Amino acid sequence: MLLKTRAGLLSAAALWLMPITATGQESQAETQPFVLGTIIVTAEGEQGRGGTSSTVTGEEIARQNRVTLDDALRSVPGVAVGNTGGSRNERLVHVRGFDRFQVPVSIDGIRVYLPADNRLDYGRFLTPDLSEIQVQKGYVSVLNGPGGMGGAINLVTRQPSAPFEGEARIGLEAGNRGDITARTGFLSLGSRQQDFWLQGSYLKRDNDGFYLSRDYTPRPQQGAGLRDHSDTDDSRLNLKAGWTPNATDEYVFSYTRQTGAKKAPYNVDQPIRGITDEPGPGQSWQRDWTWPEWDLDSLAFYSHTELGGGYLKTRAYYNRFDNLLSAWDDSSHGSQTERRAFDSRYKDRAWGLSLEGGAELGAANTLRGALHYRRDRHDSIQHNQPDLGGLPDTPERSEEETWSLALENTWQARAEFSVIAGISYDKASVLKADRTVDDAGLPTGSSDAVNWQLAAIWQPEAGGEFHASLSSRTRFPTLWNRYSTRFGTAVPNPDLKSERALNVEIGYGGEIGPARVQTALFYSKVDDMIQSVPVGPDLTQSQNVGDGTYKGFEIEADWQLGDRLGLVANYTWLQRGITDPVRADYRPTDTPRHTAFLRLDWQALDRLTVSPSVEVSGARLSESAIQPEDPTQIAYTRMGGFGLANLDFDWQATDRTSVVFGIRNLFDRDYQLVEGYPEPGRSFFLTTRVAF
């Protein structure tokens, strides 16, 4: 429940959170990442090189209070955040124009995949327990497994580096009217001994929602102040135990439990049952949906074993995803008696194993190979009009398995020049696809693909690194793409083919004068894009009808301007084009052509750092909620560009205690990423961290 207290409570909270002085202790340091959970390794010339990657550290995330994954990535070059809008209202991330279906997300190197539709909500992934977030753009090593068509995102948790270490955080957030809106608590404990280590963390975030800008114009669908139905509740538990019998080998068991619950804000311009009048031309009632459950579990085993002149790495895992979607009679969310009301429960399970090995072949070649296997099971349980009694429908089960076999060789042609070549064969087989009585007879099938990559890296004696890469990667269609009827509005297409992208990149990373610079010029050609195509009155079907080109340029720089002044800046230019023979007016949405980020870190006092920053985003297209009568036509709305100013203060109160205070959207800008869904106005945050 929202605490009806204002600025006075925020001031009191600041005093309550003031750290207790402790002296004579080591200063806080960045957390050590869980090494076996990483997918980008560049220091020793291993996978991840050949393309451009970015890493967001846990310290950066904490200082700017980027609590969710989408928020933590919004300052990364080549990345644009978004929102699906509609009844699902999920947070999105695009990497150089590629979406959540084409850029896999992993936690400690194990992919998070929802076998039904893989419609991940990036707002459900919390960041306080992360050591870093790794983002690969374009080129992704074939050793990482299937997917990676346009990049990859990996969330890396912590592992200890001292005999005993810990961290505790308490955080508060407030809206532009002073009311406390969110509370976050986090505790991490770890111990590293001679032959083993232990790590555990728990975080909890209770979010009452966000406040709209004071410039927002109230209307019947949404008044001023707190955004209706924007509240969420999330938590994550992570436990790890590692055995290190010698200096090179390591064996780790890990368990992660993530829980979530959320509602979905309505479009502020469209009709809502129980609030507005009947829908007008081109409009319809909005869906009244909530998600009481959005839960993930993962039990995993990791190992790294040195074998003479080579190595063997393993990852074995069991994942569970439990999801409940509730559809209500109206916007009060109080009853489920109408025909449109239901409870839809997903119970998904996955079993997987990954093996990777490598060895040096002579003085100039290092050969690596990888085998990946994953089996997914999706159970869907529908309960219509639950308030009228009755039993849920018979569960529907779908099963799918995926294989990947990959080889990659690094040839050290000269001391300063190397070539990486890789190839993989991936196959996805639908074993079972029971849906409804009407389409239970649809055939199952399989998709396979050969992926390849080639990269050249030059590190001249003068310094820096130049790279060029060429890769061809695919992504398999989901069960939802193939078989879903989407509540009777779609025709299944079991024979849907895979999408494929040819990615080309040249880039440079190194020092130019006093600045550390990384820059890349990239181009992607996408074939057989999966698009929703009209096939009859009020019916669509997923088909391979689109081709696309994504091209652009990105640059980032880190410049130490003086002893007490540092500058971080990046800029991305992205141009996307899509051709669709069925819909000639099809246009790419959700990604701006221009994005930029600028941050200044000023050490005003020995223990106080002041950091103003600016986020800039150009205009983007959004598909309009009001569609023309002709189903072959699409209506778009141009969402205006915006600039957001932020300001944060990091006070190192003692060697082990710090207080971070900040303001997001300093000038209370009213802006939207997708039509009808305004983003948060000005907000405040206060976090105290204690390391021990």
C-alpha positions in Angstrom: 0.0 0.0 0.0 1.2 3.5 -0.9 2.6 5.3 2.1 0.7 8.6 2.2 3.7 10.6 3.4 5.5 13.3 1.6 8.9 15.1 1.7 9.0 15.1 5.5 9.1 11.3 5.5 11.8 11.2 2.9 13.9 13.5 5.1 13.3 11.3 8.1 14.2 8.3 6.1 17.5 9.9 5.1 18.4 10.4 8.8 17.3 6.9 9.6 19.5 5.5 6.9 22.5 7.6 7.9 25.4 5.2 8.3 27.2 4.4 11.6 30.8 5.6 11.4 33.4 2.9 11.1 37.1 3.6 10.6 40.3 1.8 9.9 38.7 -0.6 7.4 39.4 -1.2 3.7 37.5 0.9 1.2 34.7 -0.6 -0.8 35.6 -2.4 -4.0 33.8 -3.6 -7.0 32.3 -7.1 -6.6 34.0 -10.1 -8.3 31.9 -11.6 -11.1 31.0 -15.3 -11.1 33.7 -16.4 -13.6 32.0 -19.6 -14.7 28.9 -17.6 -15.5 30.5 -15.2 -17.9 30.1 -15.4 -21.7 32.4 -12.6 -22.7 36.1 -13.3 -22.1 38.5 -10.9 -23.9 41.6 -10.5 -21.8 43.2 -13.8 -23.0 41.9 -13.7 -26.5 39.0 -16.1 -25.9 35.4 -16.0 -27.2 33.6 -12.6 -27.3 36.4 -11.0 -29.4 35.8 -10.1 -33.0 32.7 -8.0 -32.2 31.8 -5.1 -30.0 30.7 -5.7 -26.4 29.7 -3.5 -23.5 29.8 -4.3 -19.8 27.8 -2.4 -17.1 29.3 -3.0 -13.7 27.3 -3.4 -10.5 28.9 -0.2 -9.2 27.6 1.8 -12.1 24.1 0.3 -11.6 24.1 1.1 -7.9 25.3 4.7 -8.3 22.5 5.5 -10.8 19.8 3.4 -9.1 19.1 1.3 -12.2 17.1 -1.3 -10.4 15.6 -3.2 -13.4 17.4 -4.7 -16.4 15.9 -2.4 -19.0 16.8 0.7 -17.0 20.3 -0.5 -16.4 20.9 -0.9 -20.2 19.4 2.4 -21.4 22.8 4.1 -21.2 24.6 1.4 -23.3 25.6 2.4 -26.9 23.6 0.5 -29.5 20.8 -0.3 -27.0 17.3 1.3 -27.0 14.7 0.6 -24.3 11.0 0.3 -25.1 7.6 -0.8 -24.0 5.2 -3.2 -25.7 2.2 -1.2 -24.6 -1.1 -3.0 -25.2 -2.5 -5.4 -22.6 0.9 -6.9 -21.7 2.8 -3.7 -21.1 6.2 -5.4 -20.9 9.5 -3.6 -20.9 11.7 -4.1 -23.9 15.4 -3.8 -24.9 16.5 -3.6 -28.6 20.2 -4.2 -29.4 21.1 -2.5 -32.7 17.4 -2.9 -33.7 17.1 -6.6 -32.8 14.4 -7.5 -30.3 13.9 -9.9 -27.4 13.3 -12.9 -29.7 16.6 -12.3 -31.5 18.8 -11.4 -28.5 18.9 -14.2 -25.9 19.0 -13.3 -22.2 21.1 -15.5 -19.8 21.7 -15.5 -16.1 25.2 -16.7 -15.4 25.5 -18.1 -18.9 22.3 -20.2 -18.8 19.6 -18.9 -21.1 16.3 -17.7 -19.8 13.8 -19.1 -22.4 10.0 -19.3 -22.2 9.1 -22.1 -24.5 5.6 -20.9 -25.3 6.4 -17.5 -26.7 9.7 -16.2 -25.1 8.1 -12.9 -24.5 10.4 -11.8 -21.7 9.6 -8.8 -19.6 12.9 -7.0 -18.9 11.3 -5.1 -16.1 11.1 -8.4 -14.1 14.8 -8.8 -13.9 16.4 -7.0 -10.9 20.0 -5.8 -10.8 21.2 -5.1 -7.1 22.7 -8.6 -6.8 24.6 -8.5 -10.1 28.3 -8.0 -10.5 28.0 -7.0 -14.1 25.8 -7.1 -17.2 27.5 -8.3 -20.4 26.1 -7.1 -23.7 27.3 -8.6 -27.0 26.2 -6.7 -30.2 26.0 -8.2 -33.6 28.8 -10.9 -33.5 28.2 -13.6 -31.0 30.4 -16.7 -30.8 28.8 -19.9 -32.1 30.2 -21.5 -28.9 27.4 -19.8 -26.9 24.7 -22.0 -28.4 21.5 -21.4 -30.5 20.1 -17.9 -30.9 22.4 -14.9 -30.8 21.0 -13.7 -34.1 21.6 -10.0 -33.2 23.5 -10.1 -29.9 23.3 -11.6 -26.4 22.7 -10.3 -22.9 24.2 -12.1 -19.8 23.5 -11.2 -16.2 26.5 -12.2 -14.0 26.0 -12.6 -10.3 28.7 -12.5 -7.6 31.3 -14.7 -6.1 33.4 -13.9 -3.0 37.1 -13.0 -3.0 37.7 -12.7 0.8 37.4 -15.1 3.8 34.3 -13.3 4.8 32.5 -10.5 3.0 29.0 -9.0 2.9 26.9 -6.1 1.7 23.6 -4.7 2.9 21.5 -2.1 1.1 18.3 -0.3 1.9 16.8 1.9 -0.7 13.8 4.2 -1.0 12.2 5.9 -4.0 9.8 8.8 -4.2 7.7 10.5 -6.9 7.5 14.1 -7.9 4.9 14.8 -5.2 7.1 13.4 -2.4 5.3 10.2 -1.7 7.4 7.1 -1.1 6.8 4.8 -4.1 9.3 1.9 -3.8 11.3 0.1 -1.1 14.3 -2.1 -1.9 16.3 -4.3 0.5 19.3 -6.4 -0.4 21.7 -8.6 1.6 24.8 -10.5 0.2 27.1 -12.8 2.2 30.1 -14.7 1.0 33.1 -16.6 2.1 36.2 -17.9 0.2 38.3 -20.5 1.8 41.3 -22.4 0.5 39.3 -25.2 -1.2 35.8 -23.9 -1.4 33.6 -20.8 -1.4 30.0 -19.9 -0.5 27.9 -17.1 -1.8 24.3 -16.1 -1.0 22.1 -13.1 -1.7 18.5 -12.0 -1.4 16.8 -8.9 -2.7 13.3 -7.6 -2.4 11.6 -4.7 -4.2 8.1 -3.5 -3.3 7.0 -0.9 -5.9 3.7 0.9 -5.5 4.1 2.4 -9.1 5.4 5.6 -10.5 4.1 9.2 -10.7 3.5 10.9 -14.0 4.9 14.2 -15.0 3.1 17.3 -13.7 2.9 18.3 -17.4 0.7 15.2 -18.2 -2.9 16.2 -19.1 -5.4 14.2 -17.0 -8.2 12.4 -18.8 -10.9 9.9 -17.7 -8.7 6.9 -18.4 -5.9 8.2 -16.1 -5.8 11.1 -13.7 -2.8 13.1 -12.5 -0.3 11.7 -10.1 0.2 8.0 -9.5 0.0 5.9 -12.6 -2.9 3.5 -12.2 -2.0 -0.3 -12.2 1.8 0.4 -12.4 2.6 -1.4 -9.1 4.9 -4.5 -9.1 6.4 -6.8 -6.5 9.7 -8.7 -7.2 12.3 -10.7 -5.4 15.3 -12.9 -6.1 17.3 -15.4 -4.1 20.7 -16.7 -5.3 22.8 -19.4 -3.6 26.1 -20.8 -4.8 28.6 -23.2 -3.4 32.0 -23.8 -5.1 34.8 -26.3 -4.8 38.3 -25.4 -5.9 40.5 -28.4 -5.5 43.5 -26.7 -7.1 44.5 -23.5 -8.8 42.8 -24.2 -12.2 39.7 -26.4 -11.5 36.4 -25.3 -10.1 33.0 -27.0 -9.5 29.9 -24.9 -8.5 26.3 -25.6 -7.6 23.9 -22.7 -8.0 20.2 -22.1 -7.2 18.2 -19.0 -8.2 14.6 -18.3 -7.2 13.0 -15.3 -8.8 9.4 -14.2 -8.1 7.3 -11.4 -9.6 3.8 -10.0 -9.7 2.6 -7.1 -11.7 -0.4 -5.3 -13.1 -0.5 -3.6 -16.5 -1.3 0.2 -16.9 -4.0 1.0 -19.5 -3.6 3.1 -22.6 -4.5 6.6 -21.6 -6.3 7.3 -24.9 -8.4 4.2 -25.4 -11.7 3.1 -23.8 -11.7 1.2 -20.5 -14.6 -0.9 -19.2 -16.2 0.7 -16.2 -14.6 4.0 -16.8 -15.2 5.4 -20.2 -18.0 5.5 -22.8 -18.4 2.9 -25.6 -15.5 2.5 -28.1 -15.5 4.8 -31.1 -14.6 4.0 -34.7 -11.4 2.0 -35.0 -11.3 1.5 -31.2 -12.1 -1.5 -28.9 -12.3 -2.1 -25.2 -8.9 -2.7 -23.6 -8.1 -6.0 -21.9 -8.3 -6.1 -18.2 -5.2 -8.3 -17.4 -2.9 -8.8 -14.4 0.0 -11.2 -13.7 -0.3 -12.4 -10.0 2.7 -14.8 -10.7 5.8 -14.4 -12.9 8.2 -16.9 -11.2 11.5 -18.4 -12.3 13.6 -21.2 -10.7 17.0 -22.5 -11.8 19.2 -25.2 -10.4 22.6 -25.5 -12.1 26.0 -27.1 -12.0 29.1 -25.5 -13.5 32.6 -26.9 -13.8 35.9 -26.0 -15.3 38.6 -28.7 -15.5 42.1 -28.5 -17.0 43.0 -31.6 -19.0 46.7 -31.5 -19.9 47.0 -28.9 -22.6 43.2 -28.4 -22.8 40.1 -27.8 -20.7 36.6 -28.9 -20.3 33.7 -26.7 -19.1 30.2 -27.9 -18.3 26.9 -26.3 -17.5 23.9 -28.6 -16.5 20.6 -27.1 -15.4 17.0 -27.5 -14.6 14.7 -24.4 -15.1 11.1 -23.8 -14.1 8.8 -21.0 -15.1 5.4 -20.6 -13.5 3.2 -17.8 -14.8 -0.4 -16.8 -14.1 -2.3 -14.4 -16.3 -5.7 -13.3 -15.0 -8.3 -11.7 -17.2 -11.1 -9.8 -15.4 -14.6 -8.5 -16.1 -13.6 -4.9 -16.0 -10.9 -2.4 -14.8 -11.9 -2.9 -11.1 -10.2 -6.4 -11.3 -12.8 -7.7 -8.8 -14.6 -10.5 -10.5 -14.2 -13.1 -13.3 -17.7 -14.1 -14.4 -17.9 -12.8 -18.0 -17.0 -15.0 -21.0 -13.8 -12.9 -21.6 -12.6 -13.6 -18.0 -10.2 -16.4 -17.3 -7.1 -17.6 -15.5 -4.3 -18.8 -17.9 -1.5 -20.7 -16.1 1.8 -21.7 -17.7 3.9 -24.3 -16.1 7.1 -24.6 -18.1 10.1 -26.8 -17.5 13.5 -27.1 -19.2 16.5 -29.5 -18.9 19.8 -28.7 -20.5 23.5 -29.5 -20.8 26.3 -27.6 -22.3 29.8 -28.9 -22.9 32.8 -26.8 -24.1 36.3 -28.0 -24.6 39.5 -26.6 -26.1 43.1 -27.2 -26.7 46.1 -25.7 -28.5 47.0 -27.2 -31.9 50.6 -26.3 -32.3 51.9 -22.8 -31.5 49.5 -20.8 -33.6 46.0 -22.5 -33.3 43.5 -22.9 -30.5 40.5 -25.1 -31.3 37.4 -25.1 -29.2 34.2 -27.1 -29.5 30.8 -26.9 -27.8 27.7 -29.2 -27.6 24.4 -27.8 -26.3 21.2 -29.7 -25.6 18.0 -28.4 -24.2 14.5 -29.9 -23.8 11.6 -27.6 -23.1 8.1 -28.6 -21.9 5.2 -26.2 -21.9 2.0 -27.0 -20.0 -0.9 -24.6 -20.4 -4.0 -24.7 -18.1 -7.0 -22.6 -19.0 -9.8 -21.9 -16.4 -12.6 -19.9 -17.9 -14.9 -17.8 -15.8 -13.4 -19.1 -12.5 -15.8 -17.2 -10.3 -18.7 -19.3 -11.7 -17.1 -22.5 -10.4 -16.2 -25.5 -12.5 -12.9 -27.1 -13.2 -10.0 -25.9 -15.4 -9.7 -27.3 -18.9 -7.5 -30.3 -19.5 -3.9 -29.2 -19.6 -2.3 -28.8 -23.0 1.3 -29.9 -23.4 3.9 -28.9 -25.9 7.5 -30.2 -26.0 10.5 -29.2 -28.0 14.2 -30.0 -28.0 17.1 -28.1 -29.3 20.7 -29.2 -30.3 23.8 -27.3 -31.2 27.2 -28.5 -32.2 29.9 -25.8 -32.7 33.6 -25.5 -33.6 35.7 -22.4 -33.4 39.4 -21.9 -34.2 41.6 -19.0 -33.3 44.7 -18.7 -35.6 47.4 -16.4 -34.3 48.9 -15.5 -37.7 51.3 -13.0 -36.2 52.0 -11.7 -32.7 49.7 -8.7 -33.4 47.2 -10.4 -35.8 44.7 -13.2 -35.3 41.8 -14.7 -37.1 38.8 -16.4 -35.5 36.6 -18.8 -37.6 33.6 -20.7 -36.3 30.7 -22.9 -37.6 27.8 -24.6 -35.9 24.8 -26.8 -36.7 21.6 -26.1 -34.8 18.4 -28.1 -34.8 15.1 -27.5 -33.0 12.4 -30.2 -33.1 8.8 -29.9 -32.0 8.0 -33.2 -30.4 4.5 -32.4 -29.3 2.1 -29.5 -30.0 -1.3 -30.2 -28.4 -3.3 -27.0 -28.5 -7.1 -27.1 -28.8 -9.6 -29.6 -30.1 -9.8 -27.7 -33.4 -6.1 -27.7 -34.2 -4.8 -30.7 -32.3 -4.1 -32.5 -35.6 -1.5 -29.9 -36.7 1.8 -31.6 -37.7 5.0 -31.3 -35.7 8.2 -30.6 -37.4 11.8 -29.4 -37.0 14.0 -26.5 -38.1 17.8 -26.7 -38.6 20.4 -24.2 -39.6 24.1 -23.8 -40.2 25.6 -20.7 -38.6 29.1 -19.4 -39.3 31.4 -16.5 -38.3 34.7 -15.0 -39.3 36.6 -12.3 -37.5 40.0 -10.6 -37.8 41.8 -8.8 -35.0 44.8 -6.5 -35.3 46.6 -5.1 -32.3 49.4 -2.9 -33.5 52.4 -2.2 -31.4 51.3 1.5 -31.2 48.3 0.3 -29.2 44.6 -0.2 -29.6 42.7 -2.9 -31.3 41.1 -3.0 -34.8 38.6 -5.7 -35.6 36.4 -6.8 -38.5 33.8 -9.5 -38.4 31.2 -11.3 -40.6 28.7 -13.7 -39.1 25.5 -15.5 -40.2 23.1 -16.5 -37.4 19.5 -17.7 -37.1 16.7 -17.8 -34.6 14.1 -20.5 -34.5 10.4 -19.6 -34.4 8.7 -20.1 -31.0 5.7 -22.4 -30.4 3.6 -19.2 -30.2 4.8 -18.2 -33.7 3.9 -21.7 -35.1 0.8 -22.8 -33.3 -0.9 -20.1 -31.3 -4.5 -19.1 -32.3 -4.2 -16.0 -30.1 -7.7 -16.2 -28.7 -9.2 -17.1 -32.1 -7.6 -14.3 -34.1 -4.7 -16.2 -35.7 -4.2 -19.2 -38.0 -1.3 -21.5 -37.0 1.6 -22.1 -39.3 3.6 -25.2 -38.3 5.9 -24.9 -41.3 7.3 -21.5 -40.3 11.0 -21.1 -41.2 13.8 -19.5 -39.2 14.9 -15.9 -39.4 18.5 -15.3 -40.5 20.8 -12.3 -40.1 24.1 -11.6 -41.8 26.0 -9.2 -39.6 29.0 -7.2 -40.7 31.1 -5.0 -38.5 34.4 -3.1 -38.4 35.6 -1.3 -35.2 38.3 0.1 -33.1 39.0 0.2 -29.4 41.9 1.9 -27.7 43.2 5.2 -26.5 43.0 8.4 -28.6 44.8 11.1 -26.7 43.6 11.2 -23.1 40.3 9.3 -23.9 39.6 5.6 -24.0 37.4 5.1 -27.1 35.4 2.2 -28.6 33.7 2.6 -31.9 32.0 0.4 -34.5 30.4 0.6 -37.9 27.8 -2.1 -38.4 25.4 -3.5 -41.0 22.9 -6.4 -40.7 20.8 -8.0 -43.5 17.8 -9.9 -42.1 16.0 -12.5 -44.2 12.7 -14.4 -43.7 11.6 -12.1 -41.0 8.5 -13.4 -39.2 5.6 -11.0 -39.6 1.9 -11.1 -38.8 0.0 -11.2 -42.1 -3.8 -10.7 -42.6 -5.3 -14.0 -44.1 -9.0 -13.3 -43.6 -11.6 -11.2 -41.8 -10.1 -10.5 -38.3 -7.5 -13.3 -38.8 -3.7 -13.1 -39.1 -0.9 -15.7 -39.5 2.8 -15.6 -38.8 4.7 -15.9 -42.1 8.3 -15.5 -43.4 7.6 -12.5 -45.6 9.8 -9.7 -44.5 13.4 -8.7 -45.2 15.3 -6.0 -43.3 18.4 -4.0 -43.2 19.8 -2.5 -39.9 22.8 -0.3 -40.2 24.5 2.2 -38.0 27.4 3.7 -36.1 28.2 3.8 -32.4 31.0 5.5 -30.4 31.7 5.7 -26.7 34.5 7.5 -24.9 35.7 7.6 -21.3 37.9 10.6 -20.7 39.6 11.6 -17.4 39.6 15.4 -17.8 41.5 16.0 -14.6 42.3 14.6 -11.1 38.7 15.1 -10.0 36.8 15.2 -13.2 35.8 12.4 -15.6 33.5 12.3 -18.6 31.6 9.3 -20.1 29.8 9.8 -23.4 28.3 7.7 -26.2 26.3 8.2 -29.4 24.5 5.7 -31.6 23.0 6.3 -35.1 20.7 3.4 -36.2 18.7 3.2 -39.4 16.3 0.3 -39.9 14.4 -0.6 -43.0 11.9 -3.5 -43.6 10.4 -4.6 -46.8 7.2 -6.7 -46.8 5.5 -7.8 -50.0 2.2 -8.2 -48.3 2.2 -4.9 -46.4 4.1 -2.3 -48.4 3.6 0.3 -45.7 5.3 -1.8 -43.0 7.7 0.3 -40.9 10.1 -0.6 -38.1 8.9 0.7 -34.7 10.2 1.2 -31.2 13.8 2.3 -32.0 15.0 5.9 -32.5 17.5 6.8 -35.1 19.6 8.8 -32.7 20.5 8.1 -29.1 23.2 9.6 -26.8 24.3 9.6 -23.2 26.6 12.0 -21.4 27.7 11.7 -17.8 30.1 13.9 -15.8 31.7 12.6 -12.6 33.0 15.4 -10.4 34.8 14.6 -7.1 33.7 17.7 -5.3 35.2 16.5 -2.0 37.4 13.7 -1.0 34.4 11.6 -0.2 31.7 13.2 -2.3 31.1 12.6 -6.1 28.5 14.7 -8.0 27.4 13.2 -11.3 25.0 15.0 -13.7 24.0 13.1 -16.8 21.8 13.5 -19.8 20.0 10.9 -21.9 18.9 11.9 -25.4 16.6 9.9 -27.7 15.3 10.8 -31.1 11.8 10.2 -32.4 10.5 6.7 -33.0 7.4 5.2 -34.6 4.7 3.5 -32.6 1.9 1.4 -34.1 -1.3 3.3 -33.4 -4.1 1.7 -31.3 -6.6 3.1 -33.7 -6.3 1.0 -36.9 -7.8 1.7 -40.3 -10.8 -0.3 -41.6 -8.6 -2.0 -44.3 -6.7 -4.7 -42.4 -3.8 -4.6 -44.9 -3.0 -1.1 -43.8 -1.2 0.0 -40.7 -1.5 3.3 -38.8 1.6 4.7 -37.1 2.1 7.5 -34.6 5.4 9.4 -34.4 6.6 9.6 -30.8 8.6 12.7 -30.3 12.2 12.7 -29.2 13.2 13.7 -25.7 16.1 14.5 -23.4 16.2 13.6 -19.7 18.5 15.2 -17.2 19.6 13.2 -14.1 21.7 14.1 -11.1 23.1 11.8 -8.4 25.4 12.2 -5.4 27.7 9.4 -4.0 28.9 10.1 -0.5 31.5 7.7 0.8 30.6 8.3 4.5 33.2 5.9 5.8 35.6 3.3 4.2 32.8 0.8 4.2 29.6 2.8 4.1 28.1 5.0 1.4 25.0 6.9 0.7 23.7 7.5 -2.8 21.0 10.1 -3.5 19.7 11.2 -6.9 17.0 12.7 -9.1 15.9 11.1 -12.3 14.1 13.1 -15.0 15.2 16.2 -13.2 13.0 18.6 -15.2 9.9 16.4 -15.0 9.7 15.7 -18.7 6.4 14.2 -20.0 7.3 11.7 -22.7 6.2 8.4 -24.2 8.0 5.4 -25.8 4.8 4.0 -27.2 1.6 5.7 -27.9 -0.8 6.0 -25.0 1.7 5.0 -22.3 3.4 7.9 -20.5 6.7 7.2 -18.8 7.6 8.3 -15.2 8.0 11.9 -14.3 10.6 13.3 -11.9 11.6 10.8 -9.2 14.0 10.7 -6.2 16.0 7.8 -4.8 18.1 7.3 -1.6 20.2 4.2 -1.0 22.5 3.3 1.9 25.1 0.6 1.4 27.2 -1.0 4.1 30.1 -3.4 3.2 31.5 -5.7 5.9 
